[in-house]
Amino acid sequence: MKIVLVEFHQESNSFNPLPSGIEFFERSGMYEGEAVRAFYGDKPCALAGMLRAIDESGATAIPGCSMFASSGGPVEHGVAEHFLEKSRSIVMANGPVDGVFVSLHGATQTTSEEDCSGYILEAIRGAAGPSAIIAVSTDLHANITDRMMEHADIICGYRTYPHQDHYETGYRAAKLGLACLTDGVKPRMVKAKVPMIVPASGYSTMSGPFAELIRYGEALERSGKLADFSIYQMQPWLDVGDGASAVLAIDRDPKRAESYALELGQRLFDLRKSFRPDLLSVDDVIERAERNRSGKPVVLVDAADSSNAGATGDSVAVVRRLLARGSTLRTAIAVNDSPAADRAFALGVGRTADFTVGGSRYPEMNPPLQVEAYVKSLHDGVFVQEGPAGRGTVQRIGPSAVLQVGNISILVCRQTAGNGDPGLFRAFGIEPTLQELVVVKACGSYKAAYSRMTELIYDADTPGAAAVDLRSLPFRRLPKETYPLSELDGYRVHEIVHARRGR
Ligand SMILES: [Zn+2]
């Protein structure tokens, strides 16, 4: 058996005005052929899980290509075409192949294609032919479109948030895909559409109702009632016509798959109002930090400007409030600000000068701020994530500088990465545990690491392309009949889509 492996990973934020070009992918990594295995084979990622499952089965894995980028604005369409050209030619050159296993984020749009994931799977199906098995792993925040269902046999999503099961998800998808090829009976995959979006900072799988829902699905699986399930909370800043949350259920018995997809979908929908985080104003959080005598840092979660959610990451809203209040809190913050980083390099370490910080990308949302800053240090921007999520991952934030404004340490860089990881500060000489206030621009990924450091973590009501108050955003394409754009009280989950029958 021959299985081709490909990966295209980017999470799009429709409200970010800056398209993600090829340089976003070059920064995070583009690999082809055996270089895919050499780079990802031993990492805790979906491709490694897929490779492991294929190797265990005795089939031949043909690593094709991998293109991975951090979250951002919609992908420049030519980048997706570039990926498809590579993928198609690998499938054709090795044809006929028995399967193509695809690692996707799943909430991706391009500058001309709203449903990039469906577009990719359709093209791969075209190259691989109708009898090949297409097995896909995705993020928990994917948008599972009808077009994806039409062209894939198996789709599996992460079950953890903060995400920690990339490898296990790749392994699950590949195992199920391989079983389609070796078992006589192909399992059936069913999607239940759940018309809701909720902010990613409103839930986690570490505790609370969403964690309990996942545990419930796992119990169904353990007891043999269902072969596999995925519960998707679509990333809510994706403004597309076929956007929705979803539940996927996979089983040999299509009726069972259908009834559990509907049941899990209804349970998810019924929890929607519990997924709203309590937001404090920025000033409230600052006051809590000023009163805090615990010796532990206060974490202000600025999810709205999280580049993990595709926002522009150039907000200095918290710095503005600290300065306006004359606060002396020892504070750490990271800001995407290439011009400020360039200016720091031009001046050199030890110089004090006027700087414009913030608003370098989305000034209408995040107005810039004039400050006098001391250039504390300059860096190449390479650091290793501490984890637990993504431990060991090398991140590159580009030439970067620490600017000191009073007691505020501002890390200015090309593009933050690993925002939920304390290494983003620690690697550049800013020790988070010694701060009184740490601004974390992440949605949920920070919880795994920062909750070990402090329990004083507060979601703040901040501006940004990933605003937590979803009704404040200018949705144009998402169906109006989506919670919370409509209340949908009393709604029953009923829309079912079956995956292709194939083979
Ligand atoms: Zn995600």
Boltz pocket constraint, residues with backbone or C-beta under 6 A from the ligand:
constraints:
  - pocket:
      binder: B
      contacts: [[A, 139], [A, 140], [A, 141], [A, 163]]
      max_distance: 6.0
